[in-house]
Amino acid sequence: MNKILMSVTNPNGFKLELLLKQLQEEVAEKTARVAHDKSELAEKVKSNNLQIIKLLSEAEALQVESFKLMAAKAPDTGPLGYPRIGK
């Protein structure tokens, strides 16, 4: 499988925080399409989707926090620049 996140080995990849936001939006759109369905199955799927959105939002918040921590350490030199931590 191809890598999808931006990195030194995939400089044209997606930034994690943007990908997480996009996923939240797409799951919300799918959930809205079945909002009118009050069947037990649909209610469970909608509940699961809302939980998925919540977890993606929490992951996005963690990524933003990491981004701020890294920015405080040194400027971002991009995926091909020098690492701020590690090797």
N, C-alpha and C positions, 0 to 999 in steps of 0.2 A: 504494500500500500504506500502511496506517495505521502510525504510529509505535507501538512497543511499550515503549520505555525511558522511564523517568521523566525529565522535563525541564521547563523553563519552559513549553514549548509543549505538553507532555503530562504535567501534574502527577499524573494518576492512573495513569501507566504503571508498569512493573515496575522494581525496582532490579536492576541488571545482576548483582550478586553472587547475588541470590536466584534469578534466572532461570537462571544458569549451574548452580547447585546442583540446581535442579529438572530441568534437562536431563540432568545426570549420573544422577540417580535414575531417570529414565524410560528412558534408554538401558540402564542396568543391569538394569531390569525386563525389557526386551525381550530382552536377552542371556540372562537366566536362563531365559526361556521356551523357549529352544532349546539349553540346556546339554546336554541328553541326546543331541542329534543330533551324531554323530561324522563325518558326511559331510565331504568336502573343502570343499564350498561352505559348509556351516555353520561349519566351523572357521575359514575365512577371514573370514566375516562376524563371528564372535565376536571374532576378532583385531582386525578393524577397529573394532568397537564398543569394545573395551578401549582402543585407541589414542585414539578420540574422547573417551572418558571422561577419559583422562589429559590430553589437550589442554584440555578444558573445565575440569578441575581447575587446570591451570596458568593459564588465563585468570582463573579465580576468584581465585587467589592474587594475581595482578597487580592485579585490581580491589580486593581487600582492602588491598593495599599502598598503592594510590592513595588509598583512603578514609582510611587512617591518616595519610598525608602531608597530605591536605586538613584533617583534624581537627586536626592540629598547627598548621596555619596560622590557622584560625578555626573557630568553631562552625558546624555545619550549620544553615542557616536554611530548609532545605527547597527544593523545586523552584521555589517562587514568591519565595524570598528573594533576597538579594543574592549575586552570584557571589564566590567566594573567589579565583579566578584568572580572567584574561581579562576580557571585557566582559559 
